[in-house]
Amino acid sequence: MTNIQTSKKATQPRDELLKARVSRAFKQRLQAAADSQGKTPSEAMRQALVEWMSRVQQAA
């Protein structure tokens, strides 16, 4: 049991770094999309979510 717990603790900072990288990259792509469309980032996010949901529904 302790080996599993220590391995989780050892990978946790790495996971946090990966999440931060993905988050940063996502925010940059979202900002770029918003700029190209002349929208605010929240409007671009809303549109991206609507498009994603429609793709999920079409695939089902």
Secondary structure, DSSP 8 states (H G I E B T S, - for coil): -HHHHHHHHHHHHHHHHHHHHHHHHHHHHHHHHHHHHT--HHHHHHHHHHHHHHHHHHH-
